[in-house]
Amino acid sequence: MQTLTTLQNTRILVVDDDADTRDLLQVVLQQAGAEVVPAESVDVAVKLFRCSPPHAIVSDIRLRSSDGFELMKAIREQNKQYRGYTPAIAVTGFSSPGDEERALAAGFNAYIVKPFDPDEMVKTIASLLRDQTETAA
């Protein structure tokens, strides 16, 4: 696993109810220089987001008590309220027809199927953050 150090000075909220996946994402993103804030549920993620908004979000779509779509709805409402914008990546191990379109329509900016390539994950986040910076300038 050879990741580029492209996520320096970024805080990324990782939401996944599977501890192994959460841990893997944390290691991959930390190796790329990011500070990772892990959450195992939508409720925890929303609380963490409100306390300290991250630069980006990586969230599983299928979570035990809720789903990534509910998370995106809450995040986008917060973004509107505070006139901000947080790039988000949907991650899923159970991709079915229409899931990617639904995720993008719900407010996710990218869609990645598990098992994911660590370098591709880092590149996708870096690209979204770069696009956001260029749009704001």
Secondary structure, DSSP 8 states (H G I E B T S, - for coil): ----S--TT-EEEEE-S-HHHHHHHHHHHHHTT-EEEEESSHHHHHHHHHHS--SEEEEESB-SSSBHHHHHHHHHHHHHHTT----EEEEESS--TTHHHHHHHHT-SEEEESS--HHHHHHHHHHHHHHHHHHH-
